[in-house]
Amino acid sequence: MTETRQTPMLQVSDLQVYYGAIHAIKGVSLEVYEDEIVTLIGANGAGKSTTLNTIAGLLKPKSGSVVFEGKSIGGLGASKIVPNGLCLCPEGRRVFQQMTVRENLEMGGYCRTAAENAEALADVFGRFPRLKERERQVAGTLSGGEQQMLAMARALMSRPRLLMLDEPSMGLAPILVEQIFDIIQELHRSGVTILLVEQNAQMALSVADRAYVLETGTITMSGPAEELLHNDAVRRAYLGN
């Protein structure tokens, strides 16, 4: 149980992020413990992606701290954060459209040795057999679901201990959404800790251990995912009932 753990794997404290004069993230604090799935839910524009992008080093906070496995990473660039074991699978997939599936995956392993990449490639092809079938196919010709699998597999090439997923089900048909969440649960069972941003709050809360609700850049509620799944305010705002 989380209550017995002493130190969070990821600890974000009083994060303040601006886009010019716009105060996008207003004192966000959250924790992720090893072996958890933690989800961050909220409406469009609440600041969910901004929070993940700041943790990942794509944005620089004005103030606040981000500590991963005891090391301060706030303000470091993504290229320095990924080798430490924290990786973001971004919203919108962002695959390299003109490169092949294999080339995309090799880009994901830029911070690892050739031997580590060979092992990681075998692992992701085992997890995503469809990508193995399309190894030489140009990524831009893949379906939306296949591109999402490729984006997740590319992130896994860096061998993250904590994987951040930003809207992995966006734009996918319901049957593909179920497949993506099956993959998320399988990754979790294999030992990957996950911080998940997802607009499909029903699915996110169903697989998560704990959850945070983000509204206009501020955490307004947090707790066990099961409790928030049955919270009246959360159900009215995010679950459609």
N, C-alpha and C positions, 0 to 999 in steps of 0.2 A: 504494500500500500504506500501511496505517496507520502502519507503522514510520517512514516518512519525514516524518510530520506533526509539527510542533513543538508546537502548542498544541491541547488538546481544545476542542471547541465547548462541551461541558458537563463540568464537573469538580466532583464531589461528594467531599468529604473529611471523614472521621471524623464522620459524621452521627449524632447522638444524639437520639432522639425518645421521649418518654414520653406515655402516656395515664394521667394521674394518677400513681399509684405504679408503674404497669406500664412497664417498660423495653422498648419495642417495637422500636426500631432501635438497634443496639449497634455504633457505629463503622463504618457503611457508607461505603465509598469506591468510586467508579466513575467512568469516563470515557466520553464519547461524542465521537467525531470527526466532522467534517462529512462528509456523504455515506455514513454508515454506517447499518446497522440493527443495533442492539444489543438483545439480549433479556435479561430478568431472569426466571429461572425458579425455582420452589420450590413447596413444598406449601402448602395452605390455612393461613393464619395465620402464614406465614413473615415477613410484613412487606412484601410486594411493593407492595401498594396504598398502604400508609403511606409508603413511600419516594417513590413518584410524587406522592402528595398533598403531601408536604413540599416536594419540588422545585417543584411548581406553585404553592406559596404558600397551600394550603388548611390546612396545619398548620404550626405554628412549631416549629423544632427547639430543643432545650435548648442544644445546642452543635454545632460543626462548620460547614463552609462549603459554599455552593452558588454556583458561578461559571459564568455563561453568557456566552459571547463576551467574556470578560475583565471582566465586570461582576459584582460580588457581588449576588446576589438572595436570599440566605438570610434568611428572616424577612419579606420583602416580601409583601404581599397579592397574590392572584391578579390583581386588577384592574390592578396595576402591572407584573406579570410578563408577561401576555399581550401587551401592546403592544410588548414587547421582542422578540417573535418566538418565544416558547415557549408551547405550549398543550397541555392535557391533554384527551383524550377519555376520560371516566371509566368505571369499571366500572358495569355495569347500565344503560348508555346515557343515563339521566337526561334524556330529552327532555321538553320542556314538553308534557304530555299534552293539554291543552285548547287549545293553539295549533296553527295550521296548519303544514304543512311549511315554507312560505315564511317565516312569522313566526319559527319556530325558527332558520332560517338567518340571518335578519336580526339576531336576538339574538347570534349568533356573531360578527357583524361590528361589534359595538358600538364597538370602538376604532378603526375605520377610517372614512374619509370616504365620502360617498355615491357618489362616482365609483369609489373602490376597491371598495366593496361591490357595485356593479353589475358590475364586472369579475369579482369573486370569485364572484358568483352565477352568472354565465354559465359560469364555469369548473366549478363544482361540478355544475351541471346537465348539463354535457358529460360529466363523469366518472360521474355517477349519473343516467342518463336516467329511471330509475324514479321518482326524486324529482321530476323535472320533470313527469312524468305525474300525480303526486299533489300538486302544488304547493299546491292549495287544500284538501287533505284534512287533517282534524284528526289530529295526530301519534299520539294514543292509539289510533286505529283501524288503524294500520299493523301489519304483521306484525313478528315479532321481527327478522328479517333486514333489513327496511326501516327499522326504528327504529335498528338499528346503523349502517346506511348514513347515516341522517340525523344521528346523533351524530358520525360521522366528518366528514361534510360541514360540519356546524355548526362543528367545530373548525377546519376548513380555511378558513372564512370570515375568520378572523383573520390569514390568510396567514402561518402559522408557518414558521420555518426549521427548528425542531425540534418534531416532533409526538410526544407521549407517548400511547401507546394502552394502556389498562388492560383486559385480558381481552376483546378484541374478538370472540372466537368463543364466549363463554359462552352456553350455552343454545340454540345454533343447530344445525340439522340438518347432517350432514356435507357435503352439497352446498353449503350456504350458507357453511360454514366455508371451503371451497375458494375460493368467490367473494370472501370477505373477505380472504383471504391474497393472492389475485390483485390485489385493490385495493391492499393494502399494498405489494406489489412494484412496482405501477405508480406509486404515489406516490413511492416511493424512486427509481425511474428518472427521475421528473420533477424530482428535486432536493431532495426533502424528507428531512431526516435524521430517523430514527425510533428512539425508545426504547420497546421493546415488553415489556409484562408479559403473560404468557400461560401458562395451565395446560396447554394442548396443547403440551407440550415438543417433541414430534416435529416439528410444523409450525413452531414458533418457531425451533428450531435449524436447520431446513432452509432458512429464508429469511434468517437473521441472518448478519452478519459475525463478531460476537463475542458472548460470553454470560457472564453471571454467575449463579452459583447462590447463592440466599439461603436460609439455614436459621435459624429462630428469631431473626431480626433481625441475622444476621451473614453476610457473604459468606464462603463456604467454598471456592469454586472459581471460576476464571475462565479464559478463553482463547478461541481461535478456536472458533466455533460448530461447525465440522466436527469438530474434535477432541473436543469435549464430546459431540457426537452419538454418537461411537463409544467414549466412555469407559465402562468397565464399571460403575463406581459410579453414574454418571448414568443409564445404561440401566436398572439395577436399581431405582433410586429413582423415576425419572420417566417412563420409556418402557415399563415393563411387561415388560421382558425382560432 
